[in-house]
Amino acid sequence: MLKILEGTISRVPLSGGRKHPQAECINIDTSNILFICGGAFDGLKKIIEKRNNKGKSIGFNADIKDIGDNDNMDLSDVQQKDLVKYGLMPELIGRLPIITALNPLSKDDLKSILVQVKNALTKQYQELFKMDGVELVFSEEALDKIAYKAISKNTGARGLRSIIEKFMKDIMFKVPDMPEVKKVVITPGVIDGTEEAVIYKNRDRKSA
């Protein structure tokens, strides 16, 4: 891994894997590849805050702060030694010349991921329902609720699928056995588990 990061000629089998040692290989110059290493780094804030507060709370009149109290601390202050203390190899950190932090995804960012991007989660479910001739609608309030849940769990965009699947699995199980259903509306209560999805049969509005 270290040699690949710093730049080397790597022989890669066309078939992929080591099960065929006689397979044809191609040479790849990794010095021409831009490597971007990222992650959530849960707990890194505490390491940075501990470094910043070191030596500041001395004396009877010093302000005493609990590590981790500042949830809004800027991760852009991260240094190489913080990542080493976090557990990454110094040799690996030394081969990453630029270290920066990205802003967390906002509610609007998460909503955009839910509905606007290619292969958005809501579009995927809508296509599945369309196969049964059913229109699936997520209310704006429901989309807000999903985004807020992802933010509160600190899971970012990766947590959106698990949040949606949790309340959609029962609906997807029931709807195929209800041929009279024309439309299903997801409300905030569905996401909380306090109410069932609103189902439209013909022109009558009923609950599932």
Phi and psi in degrees as a GROMACS rama.xvg file:
@    title "Ramachandran Plot"
@    xaxis  label "Phi"
@    yaxis  label "Psi"
@TYPE xy
-64.4878  -42.6097  LEU-2
-63.9873  -38.5538  LYS-3
-63.9289  -40.6369  ILE-4
-66.5392  -41.5455  LEU-5
-81.3644  -13.7806  GLU-6
111.687  116.222  GLY-7
-157.912  169.251  THR-8
-95.2442  113.523  ILE-9
-109.292  131.652  SER-10
-90.592  119.716  ARG-11
-118.142  123.42  VAL-12
-68.1779  137.927  PRO-13
-64.0862  -32.0992  LEU-14
-77.3307  -19.9737  SER-15
80.1502  128.115  GLY-16
95.7587  173.19  GLY-17
-106.707  8.1637  ARG-18
-73.6526  -16.6564  LYS-19
-125.087  80.0602  HIS-20
-61.7473  -21.7875  PRO-21
-90.949  3.7357  GLN-22
-67.5522  152.895  ALA-23
-65.5041  138.402  GLU-24
-118.455  155.307  CYS-25
-122.202  151.229  ILE-26
-93.4653  130.493  ASN-27
-120.541  123.625  ILE-28
-86.739  104.99  ASP-29
-75.5123  -9.02215  THR-30
-69.0637  -15.6856  SER-31
-99.0342  10.1569  ASN-32
-107.133  133.557  ILE-33
-90.5411  115.553  LEU-34
-96.8241  127.726  PHE-35
-118.236  115.097  ILE-36
-106.319  125.535  CYS-37
-140.839  169.131  GLY-38
179.223  173.216  GLY-39
-78.6922  -33.764  ALA-40
51.5783  54.2974  PHE-41
-63.1186  126.832  ASP-42
99.915  -8.448  GLY-43
-67.0091  -32.1096  LEU-44
-58.1907  -40.5351  LYS-45
-64.6784  -36.9958  LYS-46
-66.0694  -43.4409  ILE-47
-65.3981  -43.6233  ILE-48
-65.5209  -38.0449  GLU-49
-63.7674  -39.6731  LYS-50
-66.0595  -42.078  ARG-51
-68.4239  -31.3034  ASN-52
-91.1359  -4.47838  ASN-53
-61.5275  122.776  LYS-54
86.1624  -2.53797  GLY-55
-88.6451  -28.067  LYS-56
-99.7978  70.6849  SER-57
-123.864  133.218  ILE-58
103.073  164.465  GLY-59
-70.5414  -27.0572  PHE-60
-96.3699  6.36427  ASN-61
-74.0535  147.369  ALA-62
-77.4658  129.543  ASP-63
-102.429  122.873  ILE-64
-121.811  138.661  LYS-65
-79.0899  134.288  ASP-66
-64.2276  130.974  ILE-67
99.2181  -5.02554  GLY-68
-68.7514  -31.6446  ASP-69
-89.2087  89.3143  ASN-70
-71.4374  -18.372  ASP-71
-98.5038  13.7966  ASN-72
-60.7243  142.109  MET-73
-80.2645  118.998  ASP-74
-72.9108  -9.56733  LEU-75
-66.2171  -11.5183  SER-76
-82.1051  3.81052  ASP-77
-62.0876  140.347  VAL-78
-122.28  165.098  GLN-79
-57.9453  -39.4669  GLN-80
-66.6153  -26.3232  LYS-81
-66.5058  -41.4258  ASP-82
-69.647  -33.9485  LEU-83
-66.1406  -43.5844  VAL-84
-64.4535  -30.4717  LYS-85
-67.5476  -26.135  TYR-86
129.437  0.446946  GLY-87
-81.6561  150.368  LEU-88
-66.9075  133.556  MET-89
-57.2883  -35.625  PRO-90
-64.6762  -34.3426  GLU-91
-72.2421  -45.8574  LEU-92
-61.1117  -36.8807  ILE-93
-65.5631  -19.7494  GLY-94
-96.7506  6.80395  ARG-95
-113.709  92.494  LEU-96
-68.5061  -26.4768  PRO-97
-118.159  122.962  ILE-98
-122.319  124.912  ILE-99
-145.274  168.966  THR-100
-120.731  143.534  ALA-101
-99.8135  148.068  LEU-102
-68.6946  144.665  ASN-103
-64.6397  152.606  PRO-104
-68.5127  134.107  LEU-105
-84.8269  174.751  SER-106
-59.5533  -43.2483  LYS-107
-65.4337  -36.1688  ASP-108
-61.5735  -45.8376  ASP-109
-67.0161  -37.9841  LEU-110
-64.0695  -38.3232  LYS-111
-63.0711  -40.4259  SER-112
-64.7645  -34.6796  ILE-113
-69.2022  -34.9517  LEU-114
-123.988  -21.7723  VAL-115
-104.933  -34.6272  GLN-116
-69.878  161.214  VAL-117
-62.1365  136.054  LYS-118
60.4679  35.5962  ASN-119
-59.0879  149.453  ALA-120
-58.1665  -44.367  LEU-121
-63.2172  -36.5524  THR-122
-66.0324  -36.9824  LYS-123
-62.3969  -45.8677  GLN-124
-67.8444  -36.9961  TYR-125
-63.707  -37.0664  GLN-126
-67.1329  -38.4586  GLU-127
-63.5994  -42.4355  LEU-128
-69.1362  -33.6666  PHE-129
-62.3994  -29.9745  LYS-130
-62.3112  -25.7427  MET-131
-99.0117  9.85296  ASP-132
74.109  25.5783  GLY-133
-116.516  135.489  VAL-134
-90.18  126.602  GLU-135
-107.19  128.007  LEU-136
-127.177  131.207  VAL-137
-103.733  120.439  PHE-138
-68.0245  157.583  SER-139
-59.5393  -38.8073  GLU-140
-65.0488  -35.3939  GLU-141
-67.5421  -40.7789  ALA-142
-63.3566  -40.0074  LEU-143
-60.1259  -42.8553  ASP-144
-63.2928  -42.879  LYS-145
-62.3635  -43.9644  ILE-146
-63.4501  -43.4938  ALA-147
-64.2012  -36.6721  TYR-148
-63.5454  -42.3509  LYS-149
-64.0145  -38.7506  ALA-150
-66.9982  -43.6586  ILE-151
-65.9941  -30.7757  SER-152
-86.133  -6.91887  LYS-153
58.4783  36.3493  ASN-154
-103.271  -9.64686  THR-155
62.4345  -152.111  GLY-156
-66.8976  -27.7833  ALA-157
-65.5576  -25.1774  ARG-158
-84.5617  -7.35134  GLY-159
-63.0954  -42.87  LEU-160
-62.4665  -45.2658  ARG-161
-64.7783  -35.4582  SER-162
-64.8835  -45.2803  ILE-163
-69.0932  -43.1136  ILE-164
-63.2286  -29.7295  GLU-165
-61.0655  -40.8468  LYS-166
-99.0422  -13.7622  PHE-167
-86.5199  -23.1962  MET-168
-62.5104  -40.0827  LYS-169
-69.3005  -38.7938  ASP-170
-64.4858  -42.894  ILE-171
-66.57  -26.6682  MET-172
-75.6147  -36.1887  PHE-173
-82.0388  -42.9451  LYS-174
-57.5112  -42.953  VAL-175
-59.0375  -23.7463  PRO-176
-91.2658  8.45915  ASP-177
-124.847  78.2435  MET-178
-63.4257  -17.709  PRO-179
-82.0775  -6.4313  GLU-180
-72.7815  134.239  VAL-181
-112.095  -30.2663  LYS-182
-152.356  140.56  LYS-183
-126.101  128.952  VAL-184
-115.76  127.285  VAL-185
-94.567  122.87  ILE-186
-112.43  168.351  THR-187
-56.6841  -34.6613  PRO-188
-63.5684  -29.6605  GLY-189
-64.7875  -40.4955  VAL-190
-69.5023  -36.4269  ILE-191
-76.0208  -18.9958  ASP-192
83.9054  13.1916  GLY-193
-91.9561  -13.9042  THR-194
-151.66  164.293  GLU-195
-95  164.091  GLU-196
-62.6341  147.591  ALA-197
-82.5248  125.32  VAL-198
-116.841  132.588  ILE-199
-104.04  122.365  TYR-200
-115.276  117.832  LYS-201
56.8039  -113.501  ASN-202
-114.429  7.70234  ARG-203
-100.406  137.752  ASP-204
-96.2457  121.707  ARG-205
-136.466  164.168  LYS-206
-94.3221  151.068  SER-207
